[in-house]
C-alpha cells in the first residue's frame, strides 16, 4: 500500500499507479498536493516509488520506474455539521431549468 497508512478506513480514497520502462525529465518537476478533511476529519497523502530518487535530475534516464500514490480522507461522524448539508461549490451545483453553463 502506498503511503500514508492512515487513515485506515477512509471515507474517500484515491489511488494511482504509474509505471514506465524509461522516464526522462526535461526539467525537474515542481509538485504540490493540498488536501483537507473539512469541517472535521483526518486526511493524508503520500507516494512510494521504485528507481526514482527523492529529487530527479534533468536529462537523466530513469529505468523501470514504478510509483504508487494514495490520498485518503476520513470524516468525523460526530461532527456537528454533516457533509450532505454543506453547499456545493458553484462549479458543482446542478443547473436549474433554462439555466446555461458559463
WOSULCOR-V371394 format. One record per residue. N is the residue number from 1. RES is the residue in one small letter. SS is DSSP state (@ for helix, = for strand, . for the rest). OMEGA is omega in whole degrees, 0 to 359 (NA if undefined). BURIAL is 1 if it has 16 or more other C-alpha atoms within 10 Angstrom, else 0. Layout:
# WOSULCOR-V371394
{{N:RES:SS:OMEGA:BURIAL} {N:RES:SS:OMEGA:BURIAL}}
This chain:
# WOSULCOR-V371394
{{1:x:.:178:0} {2:x:.:174:1} {3:x:.:352:0} {4:x:.:178:1} {5:x:.:176:0} {6:x:.:354:0} {7:x:.:184:1} {8:x:.:181:0} {9:x:.:185:0} {10:x:.:172:1} {11:x:.:179:0} {12:x:=:179:0} {13:x:=:176:0} {14:x:=:178:0} {15:x:=:176:0} {16:x:=:177:0} {17:x:=:178:0} {18:x:=:176:0} {19:x:=:178:0} {20:x:=:174:0} {21:x:=:177:0} {22:x:=:180:0} {23:x:=:179:0} {24:x:=:175:0} {25:x:.:177:0} {26:x:.:170:0} {27:x:.:181:0} {28:x:.:182:0} {29:x:.:171:0} {30:x:.:183:0} {31:x:.:177:0} {32:x:.:179:0} {33:x:.:176:0} {34:x:.:178:0} {35:x:.:177:0} {36:x:.:173:0} {37:x:.:184:1} {38:x:.:9:0} {39:x:.:179:0} {40:x:.:178:1} {41:x:=:182:1} {42:x:=:176:1} {43:x:=:180:1} {44:x:=:175:1} {45:x:=:178:1} {46:x:=:181:0} {47:x:=:173:1} {48:x:=:181:0} {49:x:=:177:1} {50:x:=:177:0} {51:x:.:172:0} {52:x:.:176:1} {53:x:.:178:0} {54:x:.:176:0} {55:x:.:181:0} {56:x:.:180:0} {57:x:.:178:1} {58:x:.:173:0} {59:x:.:174:0} {60:x:.:179:0} {61:x:=:176:0} {62:x:=:185:1} {63:x:=:178:0} {64:x:=:183:0} {65:x:=:177:0} {66:x:=:179:0} {67:x:=:173:1} {68:x:=:180:1} {69:x:=:178:1} {70:x:=:172:1} {71:x:=:184:1} {72:x:=:177:1} {73:x:=:177:1} {74:x:=:181:1} {75:x:=:180:1} {76:x:.:182:1} {77:x:.:180:0} {78:x:.:181:0} {79:x:.:183:0} {80:x:.:180:0} {81:x:.:181:0} {82:x:.:179:0} {83:x:@:183:0} {84:x:@:182:0} {85:x:@:179:0} {86:x:.:178:0} {87:x:.:177:0} {88:x:.:173:0} {89:x:.:184:0} {90:x:@:184:0} {91:x:@:180:0} {92:x:@:182:0} {93:x:.:178:0} {94:x:.:178:0} {95:x:.:173:0} {96:x:.:180:0} {97:x:.:178:0} {98:x:.:180:0} {99:x:.:180:0} {100:x:.:174:0} {101:x:.:176:0} {102:x:.:NA:0}}
